[in-house]
């Protein structure tokens, strides 16, 4: 048995592009600096928190998972 465990595997990531107000970008960069991380990490964690907290979205997601017969539905963009 290894004394030091291997780090957890990072999930596959993809690039996205979004436009935000300059003030939001500045706050994002500032927050990332504040916590000693990256803007990508802040965005990912903020979205995960949003998806976890939004009960209406969870209900919608569950409904669409049943319709599609999927275990973990993807979020589709219109």
C-alpha positions in Angstrom: 0.0 0.0 0.0 1.4 3.4 -1.0 2.3 5.8 1.9 1.3 8.8 -0.2 -2.0 8.5 -2.1 -2.3 9.6 -5.7 -4.1 12.9 -6.2 -7.8 12.6 -7.2 -8.3 12.5 -11.0 -9.5 15.8 -12.3 -12.7 15.6 -14.4 -12.4 16.3 -18.1 -12.8 20.0 -18.8 -13.9 21.9 -21.8 -13.5 25.5 -22.8 -16.5 27.8 -22.9 -16.8 31.4 -24.0 -19.1 33.9 -22.4 -19.5 37.7 -22.5 -19.9 39.6 -19.2 -19.8 43.2 -18.2 -16.3 44.4 -17.5 -17.1 45.0 -13.9 -18.1 41.4 -13.5 -14.8 40.2 -15.1 -12.9 42.5 -12.7 -14.7 41.1 -9.7 -14.2 37.5 -10.9 -10.5 38.1 -11.3 -10.4 39.8 -7.9 -12.2 36.9 -6.2 -10.0 34.3 -7.8 -6.9 36.2 -6.5 -8.6 36.6 -3.1 -8.9 32.8 -2.7 -5.6 32.0 -4.5 -7.2 30.2 -7.4 -8.2 30.8 -11.0 -11.3 32.4 -12.6 -12.2 29.0 -14.1 -12.3 27.4 -10.7 -14.5 30.3 -9.3 -16.9 29.9 -12.2 -17.1 26.1 -11.9 -17.7 26.2 -8.1 -20.3 29.0 -8.4 -22.2 27.1 -11.1 -22.1 23.9 -9.1 -23.5 25.8 -6.1 -26.2 27.3 -8.3 -27.2 24.0 -9.7 -27.2 22.4 -6.2 -29.4 25.1 -4.6 -32.0 25.7 -7.4 -34.8 23.4 -6.4 -36.9 24.3 -9.5 -34.0 23.5 -11.8 -33.4 20.2 -10.0 -37.1 19.3 -10.6 -36.9 20.4 -14.2 -33.7 18.4 -14.7 -35.3 15.3 -13.1 -38.3 15.6 -15.3 -36.2 15.8 -18.4 -34.0 12.9 -17.3 -37.1 10.7 -17.1 -38.3 11.8 -20.5 -35.0 11.0 -22.1 -34.3 7.9 -20.1 -30.9 9.2 -18.9 -29.3 8.8 -15.5 -27.4 12.1 -15.6 -28.9 14.5 -18.1 -26.8 17.1 -19.9 -27.9 20.7 -19.7 -29.0 21.7 -23.2 -28.6 25.3 -24.4 -31.2 26.8 -26.7 
